[in-house]
Amino acid sequence: MAKTTELGKVGRFIRKELGKDYPGHTFADHRFDAVSEDNSIIASIKSHSWLTSGGNLPSGKIGQIYQALYFLSLVDAKTKLLILTDREAYEGFLRESDGKVADGIEIKFYLLSPELQVLVTEVHQKASRGMSREQKFVSQ
């Protein structure tokens, strides 16, 4: 099973990057992945890859992203951000969500450090292998 808890490092990295982009704010992990100390900036961070191993659109991942957007739409904050850390997922989701995102929510791409990108890739590969094994057992 993939160690998705390791992906917490992604949140810490993005919170530091947000501090650079929004000077004067520090970000903590709260009910969302990143919340400024004055609650004026709230972000949800997704490090999903895009296409499935079979080359299909990832309906489950897309659903999780829409869920994050829904919760962002409910909060009272000056700045609401959905941050994607995979360029293909960012570009693909922008195409898929064109006209379907609530006003006032920004979708941004943040490039991970090379070390974090290796970690995320490993977690995704392990998760994909785990899903393949589970599907084999279910179909037999």
C-alpha positions in Angstrom: 0.0 0.0 0.0 1.3 3.5 -0.9 2.3 5.8 2.0 0.1 8.7 1.2 1.0 10.2 4.6 4.3 11.2 3.0 2.3 13.6 0.8 2.0 15.8 3.9 5.4 17.1 2.9 3.7 18.6 -0.2 1.4 20.7 2.0 4.3 22.0 4.0 6.2 22.9 0.9 3.2 24.7 -0.7 2.5 26.6 2.5 6.0 28.0 2.4 5.6 28.9 -1.3 2.3 30.7 -0.5 4.2 32.7 2.1 6.4 34.0 -0.7 3.5 34.8 -3.0 1.4 36.5 -0.3 4.0 38.5 1.7 3.0 39.2 5.3 1.1 36.0 5.6 2.1 32.7 7.2 0.1 29.6 6.5 -1.0 26.8 8.8 -2.6 23.4 8.1 -6.2 23.8 9.4 -9.5 22.4 8.0 -8.0 23.3 4.6 -4.5 22.5 3.4 -3.3 26.0 3.9 -4.9 28.9 5.8 -3.3 32.3 6.4 -3.0 33.4 10.0 -5.8 36.0 9.5 -8.0 33.6 7.6 -8.1 35.8 4.5 -6.4 33.3 2.2 -7.5 29.6 2.1 -6.1 27.0 -0.2 -6.8 23.4 -1.0 -3.8 21.5 -2.4 -4.0 18.5 -4.7 -1.0 16.6 -6.0 -2.9 14.2 -8.3 -1.4 13.0 -11.5 -3.7 13.3 -14.5 -4.5 10.4 -16.9 -5.0 6.9 -15.5 -2.5 4.2 -16.3 -4.9 3.2 -19.1 -4.8 6.7 -20.6 -8.4 7.6 -19.5 -9.6 10.7 -17.7 -9.4 10.2 -14.0 -13.0 10.6 -12.9 -12.3 9.9 -9.3 -9.5 12.5 -9.1 -11.7 15.0 -11.0 -14.5 14.3 -8.4 -12.1 15.0 -5.5 -11.0 18.2 -7.1 -14.6 19.4 -7.6 -15.2 18.4 -3.9 -12.3 20.7 -2.9 -13.8 23.5 -5.0 -17.2 23.0 -3.4 -15.8 23.4 0.1 -13.7 26.4 -1.0 -16.9 28.0 -2.4 -18.5 27.7 1.1 -15.8 29.6 3.1 -15.7 33.3 3.7 -12.2 34.3 2.6 -10.8 37.1 0.5 -8.6 34.7 -1.5 -9.6 31.1 -2.3 -7.1 28.9 -4.0 -7.1 25.5 -5.5 -3.5 24.5 -6.0 -2.5 21.7 -8.3 1.1 20.4 -8.2 1.1 18.4 -11.4 1.3 20.4 -14.6 -0.7 17.9 -16.7 -3.4 17.7 -14.0 -3.5 21.5 -13.9 -3.8 21.9 -17.7 -6.2 19.0 -18.0 -8.4 20.2 -15.2 -8.5 23.7 -16.6 -9.8 22.2 -19.8 -12.4 20.0 -18.1 -13.6 22.6 -15.7 -13.9 25.5 -18.1 -16.9 27.5 -17.0 -17.6 25.2 -14.1 -15.7 26.8 -11.2 -17.4 29.2 -8.8 -16.5 32.9 -9.1 -13.8 34.0 -6.7 -11.8 30.8 -6.7 -8.4 30.8 -8.4 -6.8 27.7 -9.8 -3.0 27.8 -9.6 -0.1 25.5 -10.5 2.9 25.2 -8.1 6.0 23.4 -9.2 7.3 21.1 -6.5 10.9 20.8 -5.6 12.7 18.0 -7.4 12.9 15.9 -4.2 9.2 16.3 -3.6 8.3 15.5 -7.1 10.2 12.2 -6.8 8.3 11.4 -3.6 4.9 12.2 -5.2 5.8 10.1 -8.3 6.8 7.1 -6.1 3.6 7.4 -4.0 1.5 7.6 -7.2 3.2 4.6 -8.7 2.8 2.5 -5.6 -0.9 3.5 -5.4 -1.4 2.6 -9.1 0.3 -0.8 -8.6 -1.9 -1.4 -5.5 -5.1 -0.5 -7.5 -4.1 -2.9 -10.3 -3.6 -5.8 -7.8 -7.0 -5.0 -6.2 -8.7 -4.9 -9.5 -7.2 -8.3 -10.4 -8.6 -9.8 -7.2 -12.0 -8.3 -7.7 -12.3 -9.5 -11.3 -11.3 -13.1 -10.5 
